[in-house]
Amino acid sequence: MEDVKKTRVESDLIGSREISDECLYGVQTLRGIENFSISKYHLNEYPLFINGLAMTKMAAARANHELGLLTDEQFQAITQACREILEGRFHDQFPVDMIQGGAGTSTNMNANEVIANRALEIMGHAHGDYAFCSPNDHVNCSQSTNDAYPTTIHLGMYATHLKLLPYLEDLIAAFRRKGEEFAHIIKMGRTQLEDAVPMTLGQTFNGFASILTDEIKHLNEAAADFLTVNMGATAIGTGICAEPGYAEKCIAALRDITGWDIRLSDDLVGATSDTSCLVGYASAMKRLAVKVNKICNDLRLLASGPRCGLGEINLPAMQPGSSIMPGKVNPVIPEVMNQICFKVIGNELCVTMASEAAQMELNVMEPVMVQCCFESAELMMNGFRTLRTLCVEGITANEEHCINEVHHSIGVVTALNPVIGYKNSTKIAKEALETGKSVYQLILDHGILTKEEIDQILSPENMIHPVKLNIKHR
């Protein structure tokens, strides 16, 4: 005999709906699923965001219990349900699209319904028996979507920031190791894609590490804004439907639950419509993306060839590069990182426009801002890991080719200028251009310097910082 799945009927303002009794979510989540079939980005794909919901609801339950608004049994059941969500359970019960209308109401109610129905299980009641534990009256007690949802965003994004940093730090460390490995290799630096002056390949890679290290400070500064929340603001910041002392008790609970230095906004009305912290963090990620994009462009140029390009370094060969050109290998890892950077930069524009769209006491565009920020962070984590493990760590240098380029470059005359003088430098540079001979060889031919003297001037240790040379030209 065919199994017949049990269902239950739930009602809301719009009407009644039949729901599978296996579902922890209820009627308002169901409406969110049906109304917002928009993207492939659902709440259950962002576990740190779901954890933010659980922490927010747990803190609210503690504050409400202390104020006598929840019974011991309700408080304990709600708290246990939240802890289980933090342990990774029931995340499949959060199927609502991240991009949604309603300023996050579907997300907030998804959490309220899942927590309420799990609490009912713990209390020994049937799903949907909301007289004993209601999504609205108990789990959402003293709250509005307009303070619970932004607080969840802040907690989820701060946790995401803490997760992102190690990926960036590991990438920086990989560049630093290459800087040490290539410290002895002399090469030509370039400005405007033209020969400039000699440097070491190690300096190039240390430069990559340095400009990325600077961004850690900017990310940290932007993320610090997430620790200020508007919990207790309820609908528009006036705290309507919350009892005196609720906001302070809720903040104390959040500090205890998270271990973070969370504080209450000074002006809850202003904070409820203000999404500038998301703009700030999206901008910090954009800054980082711009720099990573530049580095990947440089890696592609430095490895171009192998015979007809710069060919100073070799990127690991990851896959055949063409369906028609035999032997071709493309820089696919820097290329995919470039595209990630473009996406992060585009997401920042979306966040900026959505933040600007705030009206009166609320910004209803928060859902797309949240999706963009979480997506950018996730893309960066995956991209940084891929760039480090499949590219940077396997880079090798074509040392002899780098040195030969220095010897044959016109630009090397700049490094010799302090010793041989501007007049000689100009004469040698002009002759090199006219004859095709190298500056290195012409200086030897004219007896201006010995080979040992030129090599001393162009030695790696004299390329990495200003130095006084005791060499006089003849």
Order of alpha helices (4+ residues) and beta strands (2+ residues): beta-beta-alpha-alpha-alpha-alpha-alpha-beta-beta-alpha-beta-alpha-beta-alpha-alpha-beta-alpha-alpha-beta-alpha-alpha-alpha-alpha-alpha
